[in-house]
Amino acid sequence: MKVNQGDVIEVNVKLPEGDFKPHPCIVISNNDINHNENMFVCVMISSTSTQDDYTYNLKPEMFLKELKKKSQIRTQIVNSFGYNDIIKYNISRIKQNYLEKIIDKIYQDVLNVE
């Protein structure tokens, strides 16, 4: 089963401290990568409330199926995964206009050239 850009799935994410922990993630890589390579890129979702420059708050109306917990993304925790890393498929899907805002935020926080 392949993932699509905007899907919410669960994978074991390597945290900044070096530990791995299952987390939901939003697939941000495009479908050309997702369907033709054996990998995809995700940004981590967390239910731990943090307010810093790298946090983007998520709201229920952003998703086709509401997430179970109040959540945020951590724009600095972007990882690539293989399909064998997926713990759970089809948790939800983020709406396109919100996906674009999230990708913009990741670009500004992480990839922007100073």
N, C-alpha and C positions, 0 to 999 in steps of 0.2 A: 504494500500500500504506500503510495507517495503522499507527501505533504504539499500543501499549496501556500503561497504567500498569504499571510494573515491568519493562518490556522493557529490555534492554541493547542499545544501538546505538552506532555510531561517528559522531561529528560533529567538525568543526573548532571547537575551543573557544578563545575569547579568554582568554588567561591574564592574571593581574594585571599582568604587565610590558607588556601590550599586544600580544604576539605571538599568532598563531593556530597551533594544533597539533592534529592529529587525536588524539582521545581517546575511549575508550569512556565512555558515560554511562548512568545509570539514569533512565528517564522517570518523573518524579514527579507530573506533572499528571494530573488525572483524565480518564477516557475521554470525558466530555462535551466537554471542551476539545479533547482529542486527535482526536476524530472529527468535531466540528462546526466547529472553527476550523481555519485552515490553519497551526497552530503547536502546539507542545508545550513543556514545561519539563523540563529535565534537571539532574542533579547530576553533576559530573565524577568519573570514576574515574582514579586514578593508580597506577602501579607503583613510583613513587619513594617510598621509605620516609621518612616524616616523623612526628614525634611532637609534636603541639601540640594546642591546645584545639579545633581545627577539623577534626581527623582522625577518621575512623571506620574501623576495620579490618574488612575483608571476609574471610570464611572460605568455603572451598569448599562447605560444606553449606548456605550461604545461597542457592545458585543451583540451578536445574534442570539447567543444563549448566555445569560448572566453567569458570572463567575460566582463560586460559592462564598468567597471571602472578599472583603474590601481589600483592594490590591493597588500596587504601584509597580512601575517598571524601573529598573536600574539601568540607565542608559550606558553606563560604563561596563556592564557585564554582558558582553556580546560574545557568543561562542559558535563555533561550527561543530556539527554533529553528523554522524552517519546514521543510516536508518536503523541499524542494530542498537543504537543508543536510546531509541524511543521506548518509554515505559507505557505511555498511554496516548492514544490518538484521539482526535475529535472532542476535546474538552469544550471548545467553543471556536468562534471565529470573530475577529475584529472587523468592524466596518471599514471600507476602503478609505474614507476621508480621515478617519482617526489613525489608520495605519500610516498614511502619508505624513501626518503631524508627528507621529512617533519617530519615523525614519528621519524627518527633518531635525528633530530634537537630538537624536543620536549623532547625526552629522555635525550639528553645532557643538555638542558637548565633547565628542570623542575624535572626530575626523577633521574638524575645521583647522585650516592652516593659519597660523598666527603670524 
